[in-house]
Amino acid sequence: MKKPAVFLDRDGTLTEEVGYVNHPDRLHLLPGAAEAVRRINAMEWRAIVITNQAGVARGYMSEDVVRETMKRLEALLAEEGARLDGIYFCPHHLSSQDARYALDCACRKPRRGLVDAACREHEIDLARSVAVGDKYYSDVALAHGIGIPGILVLTGYGLGERENQSRDWPRQPEYIARDVLDAVRWISEQ
């Protein structure tokens, strides 16, 4: 049976924004992140992380380091009783000097490739899903591009984006949340 998903950005949304997370020990949950994921689990929605990881393309870390960092994310959430249903990342960026990663790919947000992969693998009801992130032009634009609500969180880059760019946004987010927990509360009330 298909279930809706909350597509969650990682850095600045679930975890502290520290620039390129080039070692698993640099990844730390934001306050309320585990509770937010627990609430998604309790709603019986899919909790799916979709994240751009251009640091791979730029040579700051390998895909293996990203995978190890994602294992740490899952472990930190599990310690607090929360579970992710899937994790998808894009390692590409056109500026890469490495031809394997210098791609104009379909998976780099705001393109929909990561969402499509998650939908194929997890029986997701896309029409009832929501995307949450701290960057308008990757996270909220992705949501709007696939016809679902987009929520901007004010953690990570979100506060600066709202204050410095919002007058230029082609469309406002459906909700601007203090953090990911506030975003999930809003989703649960709709």
C-alpha positions in Angstrom: 0.0 0.0 0.0 1.4 3.4 -0.9 2.1 5.8 1.9 3.0 9.5 1.8 6.5 10.6 2.5 8.2 13.5 4.2 11.3 14.2 2.0 13.9 15.6 4.4 17.0 17.5 3.5 20.0 16.5 5.8 22.4 19.4 6.4 20.8 22.3 8.1 17.4 20.5 8.4 18.1 17.3 10.4 21.7 18.0 11.2 23.9 21.0 12.0 25.1 22.9 9.0 28.9 22.8 9.2 29.8 23.0 5.5 31.1 19.8 4.0 30.7 16.9 6.4 33.9 15.2 5.4 34.0 12.8 8.4 31.1 11.0 10.2 32.1 12.5 13.6 31.3 16.0 12.2 27.6 15.1 11.9 25.4 16.1 14.8 21.6 16.1 15.0 19.8 19.4 15.5 17.5 19.7 18.6 14.1 18.2 17.8 15.3 16.2 14.7 14.9 12.8 16.3 11.4 13.7 17.7 10.4 15.0 14.2 11.4 11.7 12.6 9.7 9.7 15.4 6.5 11.7 14.7 6.8 10.9 10.9 7.2 7.2 11.9 4.1 7.4 14.2 2.1 9.0 11.4 3.0 5.9 9.3 4.5 8.1 6.6 7.8 7.4 5.0 10.8 9.4 6.4 13.1 9.8 3.4 16.4 11.8 3.3 17.3 13.4 0.0 20.4 15.4 -0.1 22.9 17.0 -2.5 26.5 16.0 -1.5 28.6 18.0 -4.0 31.6 17.6 -1.7 32.1 14.3 -3.4 32.3 16.0 -6.8 34.6 18.6 -5.4 37.0 16.1 -3.9 36.3 16.9 -0.2 35.2 13.4 0.6 34.4 10.0 -1.1 31.0 8.4 -1.6 32.1 5.9 1.1 32.5 8.7 3.6 29.0 10.0 2.7 27.7 6.4 3.3 29.5 6.2 6.6 28.1 9.6 7.6 24.6 8.4 6.7 25.1 5.3 8.9 26.0 7.7 11.8 22.8 9.7 11.1 20.7 6.5 11.3 22.5 5.4 14.5 22.0 8.8 16.1 18.3 8.7 15.2 17.9 5.1 16.4 19.4 6.0 19.8 16.3 8.2 20.2 13.8 5.7 18.8 13.6 7.2 15.3 13.9 5.5 11.9 14.6 6.6 8.4 12.9 4.6 5.6 15.5 5.6 2.9 18.5 7.8 2.2 19.3 9.2 -1.2 22.2 11.5 -2.2 23.5 13.2 -5.3 27.3 13.3 -5.5 27.4 15.3 -8.7 28.3 18.8 -9.6 29.2 20.3 -13.0 32.2 22.1 -11.5 33.9 18.8 -10.7 37.4 18.1 -12.1 36.5 14.4 -12.0 34.5 13.3 -15.1 32.6 10.7 -13.0 31.0 13.5 -11.1 30.9 16.4 -13.5 27.4 15.6 -14.7 24.3 17.5 -15.4 22.3 14.8 -13.7 18.7 14.2 -12.9 19.3 13.5 -9.2 20.7 16.9 -8.1 18.0 18.9 -6.3 15.9 20.7 -7.4 15.6 18.0 -10.0 13.4 15.1 -9.1 15.7 12.0 -9.6 16.2 11.3 -5.9 12.4 11.5 -5.3 11.6 9.3 -8.2 14.1 6.7 -7.0 12.5 6.8 -3.5 9.0 6.5 -5.0 10.0 3.4 -7.0 11.7 1.7 -4.0 9.2 2.6 -1.2 5.7 2.7 -2.7 5.3 6.4 -2.0 2.0 8.3 -2.6 3.7 11.3 -4.0 0.5 13.4 -4.3 0.2 13.3 -0.5 3.9 13.9 0.3 5.8 17.0 1.5 9.4 18.2 1.2 11.3 20.0 4.0 14.6 21.8 3.8 16.6 24.8 4.6 17.3 26.0 1.0 14.6 27.5 -1.1 16.2 26.9 -4.5 16.9 23.2 -3.9 14.4 22.0 -1.3 11.3 24.1 -1.8 11.8 24.4 -5.5 12.0 20.6 -5.7 8.7 20.3 -3.9 7.0 22.9 -6.2 8.5 21.3 -9.3 6.8 17.9 -8.5 3.6 19.5 -7.2 3.8 18.9 -3.5 4.0 21.3 -0.6 7.4 22.7 0.3 8.4 23.7 3.8 11.4 26.0 4.5 13.0 25.5 8.0 14.8 28.5 9.5 17.7 26.3 10.7 20.8 25.9 8.6 20.6 28.4 5.7 16.8 28.9 6.0 16.8 32.1 8.1 19.2 33.9 5.8 17.4 32.7 2.7 14.1 34.0 4.0 15.5 37.4 5.0 17.7 37.9 2.0 16.0 36.2 -0.9 12.3 35.8 -0.2 11.2 38.8 -2.2 12.7 37.1 -5.3 11.1 33.7 -4.8 8.7 32.8 -7.6 6.3 31.2 -5.1 6.3 31.2 -1.3 6.8 28.0 0.7 3.5 26.5 2.0 4.9 26.9 5.5 8.0 28.5 7.0 8.9 26.5 10.1 11.2 27.3 13.1 12.8 23.9 12.7 12.1 20.3 11.4 10.0 19.5 14.4 7.7 22.5 13.8 7.5 21.5 10.1 6.3 18.0 11.1 3.8 19.4 13.5 2.4 21.5 10.7 2.3 18.5 8.4 0.4 16.4 11.0 -2.2 19.1 11.4 -3.1 19.4 7.7 
